[in-house]
Amino acid sequence: MVFGYIAVLLANARHFYTDDTESQYTGLWVGLGDALRDGTFPVLVPERWMSGNNTMDDAGLFNPPQLLIDLIAPSVDNMAVYATVVKLIFAIIAALGVYRVCLAYGGRPTWSAVAGVAFPLSGFFLFFDEASWMTALTGTAWLVHAWASSVRYTRGQGGPIPVFVFLYLTISTQYIFPAVEAALMLLAVAVGEIVHQRKWLPVARLAIAGGCAGLAGLLTFLPSMLSAKVTWRGTMEINNDQFLTVPWSESLNASLPSSLPAFTSWWGYVQPMPVTYIAWFLIPALAFIDWRRAKDSWRELSGVAFFAVMMLMWAAGPGSIGPLRWPVRVLPMLAIGLLVLVCVLLGRYGTTRDLKNRGIAAGLLILLLWVRSFSADPHDVIWHVLAAAAIVALGAAVVWLDRTKGVAVACVLAIVAMFPIAFLQVHAAQPTPMTWNLPTNRSEAKSAFPDFPGTTLQLAERGLLQPGDNSLEGAYGSLVFGNYAKSLELSYVNGYTPTGHFYFGELLCMRWDSSVCPDAYRRMFAPEPTTGRTLVDLMKLDRVVLQRALFPDVRNQPAPDGWKWVDYPGHEKYIWVLERVDGLISTVNGRVADAKNVTATSISETDTTSRVRVSAPNGGRVVFSRLGWPGYRVTIDGNQVPITTVAKSFVAVDIPPGTQNAELVLTWRPPGWKIGIGAAAAGLAGIGVLQWLAVRSRRRAREQPAAG
């Protein structure tokens, strides 16, 4: 696996630090790590507004390995190196997991190792999950171990605790796809083992173990489920818009390295990367399986086949099922299913007898692959011919080694051939259309960036950046997008959020990457109707940074009341900067943003709690500089009172008449946290009982022969 990563890095040194990894995850790691080091469990960071609710996004707050990654991150300067090392570790974990799944189904170690190495170098997993979508990588890495442990448990070769642990790690990555895929994996294992063993009890035990893991992991998703009504992902509709849905003919074109599939994505119809590729040997190897003997194992392997069929059907649509959008994301699951199925069969029933006919069959399969690839991408016909010729040569060499040197040597060649293929595939996809080209060295980025104390809001549009702007000498020395500000350890409203707050996003016209529309400047300094205060005041902002490309003439206008234009030499090419005349206000009087007919004095502040001394003889309202996520609760002198919002975004509390020198306590907890903790306790208790029963059963099994 290390050699595979080296091959990829030789083709593109930033391959594992691109797209969401550079724009979302590494900055998130640094931000979470800083909070953990300060002794704060960062469920909520109010000043980051939409991206500050870490129970909503892919933070993995309850995943111990992820917390370790977070803790280390602030000490690492080069985030590209750190991301690459972390991903290598998880690629190895994933490879070992696929290897274990093969062994659990009776595969031979040689071909099981081939499957293990092949999976991290398969198309979609290599070009998306490993390159960009970190939680998909980690979730899949734990999922395959959960699969292997589930099969071993149902077949009496292992206990329930590994099933529980690996399922919990899969769920707690806080990414919905691995959680749903794990549930489907358990279904496939259950169906397969009923067919294979014709017994219900082992499957019942597996269902209980899986249920215990689900209870333990409920706290991971319960807050986002209970908050969905205020987010962009609040709908549970099922749509089929064909975007990133993969026709079956494309998803099965798995063995031609040059294949560029045809389906609709961000880059048009013909894709610039071989995302449906799985392994060069996968399809031609079908000709070298003794199918007459293999049919006797159909019951034993039925669970794998069932899982692969489910993933094949899902990949073809519908386009979205509630929060589950873009079916192309399940291609790694299809790759796992097919690799396990084929490599187990090759290990147990591979043969080179009747070589002539098998060679002809393999050639026809390669021809079909070529025809499918040519049909999707006819412009690269020479590349497809060369790829097909290479597969023929490699296949012939593997067969010759198998016949003359043995299966182990043949499998070594099958593995070694994957490395130059990965190099050529990544090299051919350059320049990658996914990169943001964010700086890799945090110390260099910090020294180039203005030192902005307090809380800053940037109004900018990432789409206006020009190719030459993507460097520290360019826009990245002055502007932040995604979670770049967290890498710089600056307090910015701007951040990356795939599940943003709908009403706040509409209020600022802010998108997932923190880009805004041209009307954002007017909106920020316009009075909010019910309070008469501007949004910059309600948010208690100290500074507003304006992108010159989005607001080219704004500096010709006078600064808004209470604000002044401030020059930052060396940054004038990209930004205009507004700062408050009277200095920072974000630290003045806690997070009290507006008090109408109320005297409100902050007593203490944390990210999740505001304590305020209030007096309102005739009643009034206090508005807080906090986003109105579900989960807030308020008491006045210990008595709970209702919470409301201003502009459906800002937390507000109506103070009853006659209130005098009372203590108002506003607290936020993840919605459903008590249920989640109770469920986790029940899950742990349940798995403890299962383990006790398993130990007692093994003890009795050992004692019976001795007694006889």
C-alpha positions in Angstrom: 0.0 0.0 0.0 2.9 2.3 0.7 4.3 1.8 -2.8 0.8 2.6 -4.2 0.8 5.9 -2.4 4.3 6.6 -3.6 3.2 6.0 -7.2 0.3 8.4 -6.8 2.4 11.1 -5.1 4.9 10.9 -7.9 2.0 11.7 -10.3 0.6 14.5 -8.1 2.2 15.4 -4.8 -1.1 17.1 -3.7 -3.4 14.2 -4.6 -4.3 13.5 -1.0 -4.7 17.2 -0.2 -7.3 18.4 -2.5 -10.9 19.6 -2.7 -12.8 18.9 0.6 -9.6 17.8 2.4 -7.9 21.1 1.9 -11.0 23.3 2.1 -12.9 21.5 4.9 -11.3 18.7 6.9 -7.7 19.9 7.7 -9.0 23.3 8.9 -11.7 21.5 10.9 -9.0 19.3 12.5 -7.0 22.3 13.6 -10.0 24.2 15.0 -11.2 21.1 16.9 -7.7 20.3 18.1 -7.2 23.9 19.4 -10.5 23.6 21.4 -9.6 20.2 22.8 -6.2 21.5 23.9 -7.9 24.4 25.7 -10.0 21.9 27.6 -13.3 22.6 25.6 -15.3 19.9 24.0 -16.2 21.8 20.8 -19.9 20.9 20.2 -20.6 24.6 19.4 -18.5 27.6 18.4 -21.1 30.5 18.1 -18.8 33.0 16.3 -18.5 30.6 13.4 -22.3 30.7 12.9 -23.4 28.3 10.2 -20.2 26.2 10.4 -20.0 26.4 14.2 -22.4 23.6 15.1 -20.0 20.7 15.0 -22.8 18.2 15.8 -24.2 18.9 12.3 -21.3 18.4 10.0 -18.5 15.8 9.6 -16.6 16.5 12.7 -16.6 13.0 14.2 -16.9 14.4 17.7 -17.6 11.0 19.3 -15.1 9.0 17.3 -11.9 8.4 19.3 -9.4 8.0 16.4 -10.7 11.2 14.9 -10.3 13.1 18.1 -6.6 11.9 18.2 -6.2 13.3 14.6 -7.7 16.6 15.8 -5.4 16.7 18.9 -2.3 16.3 16.8 -3.3 18.7 14.0 -2.4 22.0 15.6 1.2 20.8 16.0 1.7 20.1 12.3 2.7 22.8 10.0 2.5 21.1 6.6 -1.2 20.0 6.3 -0.6 18.3 3.0 1.9 15.9 4.6 -0.3 15.4 7.6 -3.4 14.6 5.5 -1.3 12.2 3.3 0.0 10.3 6.3 -3.4 10.1 8.0 -5.0 8.9 4.8 -2.2 6.3 4.2 -2.9 4.9 7.7 -6.6 4.6 6.9 -5.9 3.2 3.4 -3.9 0.4 5.1 -6.7 -0.1 7.6 -9.2 -0.4 4.6 -6.9 -2.8 2.8 -6.5 -5.0 5.8 -10.3 -4.9 6.2 -10.9 -6.2 2.7 -8.3 -8.8 3.3 -10.1 -9.9 6.4 -13.5 -10.0 4.6 -12.0 -12.3 1.9 -10.6 -14.6 4.6 -13.9 -14.7 6.5 -15.5 -16.0 3.3 -12.9 -18.7 2.9 -10.6 -16.9 0.6 -6.9 -17.9 0.2 -4.3 -15.4 1.7 -2.7 -14.8 -1.7 -5.7 -13.6 -3.6 -7.1 -12.0 -0.5 -4.0 -9.8 -0.3 -4.6 -8.9 -4.0 -8.1 -7.7 -3.2 -6.8 -5.8 -0.1 -4.2 -3.8 -2.1 -6.5 -3.3 -5.1 -9.3 -1.7 -3.2 -7.5 1.5 -2.1 -6.3 1.9 -5.7 -9.8 1.5 -7.2 -11.1 4.5 -9.2 -13.7 6.3 -7.1 -12.1 5.5 -3.8 -8.7 6.8 -5.0 -9.9 9.9 -6.8 -12.6 11.0 -4.4 -12.7 9.3 -1.0 -8.9 9.3 -0.5 -8.3 12.5 -2.4 -11.2 14.5 -1.0 -13.9 13.1 1.2 -12.1 12.1 4.3 -15.0 10.8 6.3 -16.0 8.5 3.4 -12.4 7.1 3.6 -12.5 6.6 7.4 -16.0 5.3 7.5 -15.3 2.7 4.8 -12.1 1.7 6.5 -14.0 0.8 9.7 -16.9 -0.7 7.7 -14.9 -3.5 6.1 -13.6 -4.6 9.5 -17.2 -4.6 10.8 -18.1 -6.8 7.8 -15.3 -9.3 8.5 -16.1 -9.4 12.2 -19.9 -9.9 11.5 -19.2 -12.9 9.3 -16.8 -14.4 11.8 -19.3 -13.8 14.6 -22.2 -15.5 12.8 -19.9 -18.5 11.9 -18.7 -18.9 15.5 -15.2 -17.7 14.8 -15.3 -14.5 16.8 -17.2 -12.6 19.4 -19.7 -9.7 19.4 -17.3 -7.0 20.7 -15.3 -6.5 17.4 -18.6 -6.2 15.6 -19.8 -3.6 18.1 -16.5 -1.6 18.1 -16.1 -1.5 14.3 -19.7 -0.6 13.7 -19.5 2.1 16.3 -16.4 3.6 14.7 -18.2 3.5 11.3 -21.2 5.3 12.6 -19.4 7.8 14.6 -17.4 9.2 11.7 -20.5 11.4 11.5 -21.0 10.8 7.8 -24.4 9.3 6.8 -23.3 7.2 3.9 -21.0 4.7 5.8 -23.7 4.4 8.5 -26.4 3.5 5.9 -24.0 1.2 4.0 -23.1 -0.5 7.3 -26.8 -1.3 7.8 -27.1 -2.7 4.3 -23.9 -4.7 4.9 -25.5 -6.3 8.0 -28.6 -7.0 6.0 -26.5 -8.7 3.3 -24.6 -10.7 5.9 -27.8 -11.8 7.6 -29.5 -12.9 4.4 -26.3 -14.7 3.2 -25.8 -16.5 6.5 -29.4 -17.7 6.6 -29.0 -19.0 3.1 -25.6 -20.6 4.0 -26.2 -21.9 7.5 -30.0 -22.3 7.4 -30.0 -21.1 11.1 -31.7 -18.1 12.6 -29.9 -17.9 16.0 -26.5 -16.7 14.7 -28.2 -14.0 12.6 -30.4 -13.0 15.6 -27.2 -12.5 17.7 -25.7 -10.4 14.9 -28.8 -8.3 14.7 -28.7 -7.6 18.4 -24.9 -6.7 18.2 -25.7 -4.4 15.3 -28.6 -2.9 17.2 -26.3 -2.2 20.3 -23.8 -0.4 18.0 -26.6 1.6 16.5 -27.8 2.6 20.0 -24.3 3.6 21.0 -23.9 5.7 17.8 -27.3 7.3 18.0 -25.9 10.5 19.6 -23.8 11.0 16.5 -26.8 11.6 14.3 -29.6 12.5 16.7 -28.7 16.2 16.9 -28.6 16.6 13.2 -31.8 14.7 12.7 -33.6 16.9 15.3 -32.1 20.1 13.8 -32.8 19.2 10.1 -35.9 21.4 9.9 -33.7 24.6 10.0 -31.1 23.3 7.6 -30.6 23.0 3.9 -31.0 19.3 4.2 -34.4 19.4 5.9 -36.2 17.6 3.0 -36.9 13.9 2.9 -37.9 13.8 -0.7 -36.8 11.2 -3.1 -35.7 12.6 -6.5 -34.0 11.2 -9.6 -32.3 14.1 -11.3 -29.6 11.8 -12.9 -26.8 14.0 -11.4 -24.0 11.6 -10.4 -26.0 8.5 -11.0 -24.1 5.8 -12.8 -25.6 3.6 -15.5 -25.0 -0.1 -14.8 -23.0 -0.5 -18.0 -20.5 2.1 -16.7 -20.3 0.8 -13.2 -19.4 -2.6 -14.5 -16.6 -1.3 -16.8 -14.2 -2.1 -14.0 -10.9 -3.4 -15.5 -9.8 -1.0 -18.2 -7.5 1.6 -16.6 -8.2 4.1 -19.4 -12.0 4.1 -18.9 -13.5 7.5 -18.5 -17.2 6.8 -17.8 -20.1 8.8 -19.2 -22.6 10.2 -16.7 -23.6 13.7 -15.6 -21.4 15.4 -13.1 -19.8 18.8 -12.3 -17.5 18.4 -15.4 -20.1 17.5 -18.0 -20.9 14.1 -19.4 -17.6 12.3 -20.0 -15.7 12.2 -16.7 -12.0 13.4 -16.5 -11.1 10.6 -14.0 -11.5 6.8 -14.2 -14.0 6.6 -11.2 -15.6 3.3 -12.3 -12.3 1.5 -12.5 -11.8 -1.2 -9.9 -8.8 -3.5 -10.8 -7.1 -4.4 -14.0 -7.6 -8.2 -13.5 -11.2 -8.2 -12.1 -13.2 -8.8 -15.3 -10.6 -10.9 -17.3 -10.1 -13.2 -14.3 -13.6 -14.4 -14.6 -12.4 -16.6 -17.4 -10.0 -18.5 -15.1 -12.6 -19.6 -12.5 -13.8 -23.2 -12.5 -17.4 -22.3 -12.4 -18.6 -25.9 -12.2 -16.8 -26.3 -8.8 -17.6 -22.7 -7.8 -21.3 -23.2 -8.0 -21.1 -25.4 -4.9 -20.2 -22.2 -2.9 -23.1 -20.1 -4.0 -24.8 -20.3 -0.6 -21.6 -19.4 1.3 -21.0 -16.4 -0.9 -24.6 -15.3 -1.4 -24.2 -12.5 1.1 -21.4 -10.9 -0.9 -23.3 -11.2 -4.1 -26.4 -9.7 -2.5 -24.4 -6.7 -1.2 -22.9 -6.1 -4.6 -26.3 -6.2 -6.3 -27.7 -3.7 -3.8 -24.8 -1.3 -4.4 -25.1 -1.7 -8.2 -28.8 -0.8 -8.0 -28.2 2.1 -5.7 -25.4 3.5 -7.9 -27.9 3.8 -10.8 -30.3 6.0 -8.8 -32.4 7.6 -7.5 -30.3 10.8 -7.4 -31.3 11.7 -3.8 -33.1 10.0 -1.0 -33.4 12.6 1.7 -29.9 13.5 2.8 -28.4 10.7 0.7 -27.6 12.3 -2.6 -25.2 11.5 -5.4 -25.4 7.7 -5.8 -21.9 7.6 -7.4 -20.6 7.7 -3.8 -21.5 4.0 -3.3 -19.1 2.8 -6.1 -16.5 1.9 -3.4 -19.0 -0.5 -1.9 -19.6 -2.1 -5.3 -15.8 -2.4 -5.7 -15.5 -4.1 -2.3 -18.3 -6.6 -3.1 -16.9 -7.5 -6.6 -13.3 -7.7 -5.4 -14.2 -10.0 -2.5 -16.4 -12.2 -4.7 -13.9 -12.6 -7.5 -10.8 -12.9 -5.4 -12.4 -15.5 -3.1 -13.4 -17.5 -6.1 -10.0 -17.2 -7.7 -8.3 -18.3 -4.6 -10.5 -21.4 -4.2 -11.4 -22.3 -7.8 -8.9 -20.5 -10.0 -7.6 -22.7 -12.8 -5.5 -22.5 -16.0 -6.7 -25.9 -17.4 -8.1 -25.7 -20.9 -5.9 -22.6 -21.3 -6.8 -21.9 -25.0 -10.5 -21.6 -24.4 -10.0 -19.6 -21.2 -7.6 -17.3 -23.0 -10.2 -16.7 -25.8 -12.9 -16.0 -23.1 -10.6 -13.5 -21.3 -9.8 -11.8 -24.6 -13.5 -11.4 -25.4 -14.1 -9.9 -22.0 -11.3 -7.4 -22.6 -12.8 -6.6 -26.0 -16.1 -5.9 -24.3 -14.4 -3.6 -21.9 -12.7 -1.8 -24.7 -16.0 -1.4 -26.6 -17.7 0.0 -23.5 -14.9 2.5 -22.8 -14.7 3.6 -26.5 -18.4 4.1 -26.5 -18.3 6.4 -23.5 -15.1 8.2 -24.5 -14.4 7.8 -28.2 -11.8 10.7 -28.3 -9.2 8.6 -26.4 -9.3 5.6 -28.6 -5.5 5.2 -28.8 -5.2 5.3 -25.0 -8.0 2.6 -24.7 -6.2 0.4 -27.3 -3.0 0.6 -25.3 -4.7 0.0 -22.1 -6.4 -3.1 -23.5 -3.1 -4.4 -24.9 -1.5 -3.9 -21.5 -4.2 -5.9 -19.8 -3.7 -8.7 -22.2 0.1 -8.7 -21.6 -0.3 -8.5 -17.8 -2.9 -11.3 -17.8 -0.7 -13.5 -19.9 2.3 -12.9 -17.6 0.2 -13.7 -14.5 -1.1 -16.9 -16.0 2.5 -17.9 -17.0 3.8 -17.2 -13.5 0.9 -19.2 -12.0 1.7 -22.2 -14.1 5.5 -22.0 -13.7 6.3 -20.3 -10.4 3.1 -20.7 -8.4 0.1 -18.7 -7.4 2.0 -16.5 -4.8 4.4 -15.2 -7.4 1.5 -14.6 -9.9 -0.3 -12.6 -7.2 2.8 -10.5 -6.6 2.8 -9.5 -10.2 -1.0 -8.7 -10.0 -0.3 -6.4 -7.1 2.9 -4.7 -8.5 1.1 -4.0 -11.8 -1.4 -1.8 -9.8 1.3 0.8 -8.9 2.2 2.0 -12.4 -1.5 1.9 -13.4 -2.3 4.2 -10.4 0.6 6.5 -11.5 -0.6 6.7 -15.1 -4.2 7.3 -14.1 -3.5 10.1 -11.7 -0.9 11.6 -14.1 -3.4 11.6 -16.9 -6.0 13.4 -14.8 -3.7 16.4 -14.2 -4.4 19.2 -13.7 -7.1 17.8 -11.4 -10.3 19.8 -11.6 -10.9 19.3 -7.9 -8.1 21.3 -6.3 -8.5 24.6 -4.5 -4.7 24.9 -4.3 -4.9 26.2 -0.7 -1.5 26.7 1.0 0.0 23.7 2.6 2.2 25.3 5.2 0.3 27.0 8.0 3.2 29.0 9.3 3.8 30.6 5.9 0.1 31.2 5.5 -0.2 32.9 8.9 2.8 35.2 8.2 1.4 36.3 4.8 -2.1 36.9 6.1 -3.3 40.1 8.0 -3.4 39.7 11.8 -7.2 40.2 12.3 -8.1 40.2 16.0 -11.7 39.8 17.1 -14.5 38.4 14.9 -14.4 38.9 11.2 -16.9 38.4 8.4 -15.7 38.1 4.8 -18.0 39.0 1.9 -16.5 37.3 -1.2 -17.3 35.0 -4.1 -14.8 32.1 -4.6 -15.9 31.8 -8.3 -14.3 35.2 -9.0 -10.8 34.0 -8.2 -8.6 33.8 -11.3 -6.1 31.0 -11.9 -3.2 33.1 -10.8 -4.9 34.1 -7.6 -4.7 30.6 -6.0 -1.5 31.2 -4.0 -0.2 33.0 -0.9 1.2 35.8 -3.2 -2.3 36.0 -4.6 -5.7 35.9 -3.0 -4.9 33.3 -0.3 -2.8 35.9 1.4 -5.9 38.0 1.9 -9.0 36.0 1.5 -10.4 32.9 3.2 -12.8 30.3 1.8 -14.0 27.0 3.3 -12.3 26.3 6.6 -9.1 28.1 5.6 -9.6 30.6 8.5 -9.5 27.7 11.0 -6.1 26.6 9.7 -5.0 30.2 10.2 -6.5 30.1 13.7 -8.4 33.3 13.1 -12.0 33.9 14.3 -14.0 34.2 11.1 -17.7 33.7 10.5 -16.8 32.1 7.2 -16.5 28.3 7.2 -17.3 25.2 5.3 -20.8 23.7 6.0 -22.6 21.0 4.0 -25.7 21.3 6.2 -25.9 25.0 6.8 -28.7 27.0 8.6 -31.3 27.7 6.0 -32.6 31.0 7.4 -29.2 32.4 8.2 -27.9 31.4 4.8 -30.8 33.2 3.2 -30.3 36.3 5.4 -26.6 36.7 4.3 -27.1 34.9 1.0 -24.1 32.7 2.1 -23.4 29.3 0.6 -21.6 26.2 1.8 -18.1 27.5 1.0 -18.9 30.8 2.7 -19.2 32.7 -0.7 -21.9 35.4 -0.8 -24.0 37.2 -3.4 -23.3 40.9 -4.4 -26.3 42.0 -2.3 -24.6 40.8 0.9 -23.0 44.1 1.8 -26.3 46.0 1.6 -28.0 43.3 3.7 -25.3 43.4 6.4 -25.7 47.1 7.1 -29.5 47.4 6.6 -31.6 47.6 9.8 -33.3 44.4 10.9 -37.0 45.4 11.1 -38.0 44.2 14.5 -34.9 45.4 16.4 -33.7 48.3 14.2 -30.2 47.0 14.5 -28.0 46.0 11.6 -26.9 42.4 11.1 -23.3 43.4 11.8 -24.4 44.6 15.2 -26.6 41.6 15.9 -23.7 39.4 15.0 -21.3 41.6 17.1 -18.8 41.7 14.2 -15.5 43.6 14.7 -14.5 43.7 11.0 -16.0 43.2 7.5 -13.6 42.2 4.7 -14.9 42.9 1.2 -13.5 41.2 -1.9 -12.5 43.9 -4.4 -13.6 41.7 -7.3 -17.1 41.4 -5.9 -17.3 45.0 -4.7 -15.0 47.0 -7.0 -16.5 50.4 -6.2 -17.4 50.1 -2.6 -14.4 52.0 -1.3 -15.6 55.1 -3.1 -18.6 55.2 -0.8 -18.4 56.6 2.8 -18.1 54.0 5.5 -21.3 53.1 7.4 -21.9 54.9 10.7 -19.6 53.6 13.4 -17.2 52.1 10.9 -14.1 53.2 9.1 -12.0 52.1 6.1 -8.7 50.6 7.2 -5.7 50.0 4.9 -3.7 46.9 5.1 -0.6 47.5 2.9 0.2 44.6 0.6 -3.4 43.4 0.5 -5.2 46.2 -1.4 -5.2 44.1 -4.6 -7.8 41.7 -3.2 -9.6 43.3 -0.2 -11.2 46.4 1.3 -11.5 46.3 5.1 -14.1 47.9 7.4 -13.4 48.1 11.1 -15.4 49.6 14.0 -14.4 53.2 15.0 -14.6 52.4 18.7 -12.6 49.1 18.5 -13.6 45.5 19.2 -17.1 44.8 20.4 -17.2 41.0 20.2 -15.8 40.8 23.8 -18.0 43.6 25.3 -21.0 42.4 27.5 -20.7 38.8 26.5 -23.0 37.8 23.6 -25.8 40.2 24.4 -26.4 41.9 21.0 -29.5 43.9 21.7 -31.6 44.7 24.8 -34.9 46.5 24.3 -36.5 47.8 27.4 -34.1 45.6 29.4 -31.0 46.2 31.4 -28.8 43.2 30.5 -25.3 42.7 31.9 -23.2 39.7 31.1 -22.0 37.7 34.1 -20.1 34.9 32.3 -19.8 33.4 28.9 -18.8 30.0 27.4 -19.5 28.7 23.9 -22.6 26.9 25.2 -23.8 29.1 28.1 -24.6 32.8 28.5 -25.3 34.1 32.1 -26.8 37.6 32.1 -28.1 39.8 34.9 -31.4 41.3 33.6 -33.9 43.8 34.8 -37.1 44.8 33.0 -39.8 46.5 35.0 -42.2 46.6 32.1 -40.9 43.6 30.2 -38.6 43.6 27.2 -36.5 41.4 24.9 -32.8 40.4 24.9 -31.3 39.3 21.6 -28.1 37.2 21.7 -25.3 37.0 19.1 -26.0 33.3 18.7 -27.5 31.4 15.8 -30.9 29.8 16.6 -30.0 26.2 16.4 -32.5 23.8 18.1 -31.2 22.9 21.5 -31.3 26.2 23.4 -32.9 26.4 26.8 -33.3 29.5 29.0 -34.2 30.0 32.6 -34.7 33.2 34.6 -33.9 32.7 38.3 -34.3 29.0 37.7 -37.7 29.2 36.0 -37.8 28.1 32.4 -39.1 30.6 29.9 -39.8 30.3 26.1 -37.1 31.1 23.5 -37.8 32.9 20.2 -35.7 34.1 17.3 -35.2 37.3 15.4 -35.2 37.0 11.6 -35.5 33.2 12.3 -31.7 33.3 13.0 -30.8 35.1 16.3 -31.7 33.7 19.6 -34.0 36.0 21.6 -35.6 35.9 25.0 -38.7 37.8 26.1 -38.2 39.1 29.6 -41.4 39.1 31.7 -42.6 42.4 33.3 -41.5 42.9 36.9 -38.1 41.2 36.4 -35.6 42.8 38.7 -31.9 41.9 39.0 -32.6 38.3 37.9 -30.1 35.8 36.5 -30.9 34.7 33.0 -29.1 31.4 32.0 -29.1 30.5 28.3 -27.7 27.1 27.6 -27.3 25.0 24.5 -27.0 21.2 24.4 -27.1 19.0 21.3 -30.8 18.1 20.7 -31.6 14.6 22.0 -28.3 14.4 24.0 -30.0 12.8 27.0 -31.7 10.2 24.8 -28.3 9.6 23.0 -26.4 9.1 26.3 -29.2 6.7 27.5 -29.1 4.8 24.2 -25.3 4.5 24.4 -25.5 3.1 27.9 -28.1 0.6 26.8 -26.0 -0.4 23.8 -22.9 -0.9 26.0 -25.0 -3.0 28.4 -26.5 -5.0 25.6 -23.1 -5.8 24.1 -21.8 -6.7 27.5 -24.6 -9.3 27.9 -23.9 -10.7 24.4 -20.2 -11.0 25.3 -21.0 -12.8 28.6 -23.3 -15.2 26.7 -20.6 -15.9 24.2 -18.0 -16.6 26.8 -20.3 -18.8 28.7 -21.2 -20.7 25.6 -17.5 -21.3 24.7 -16.8 -22.4 28.3 -19.6 -24.9 28.1 -18.4 -26.2 24.8 -15.0 -26.8 26.3 -16.4 -28.5 29.4 -18.7 -31.0 27.6 -15.9 -33.1 25.9 -14.0 -33.1 29.1 -17.0 -34.3 31.0 -17.6 -37.0 28.4 
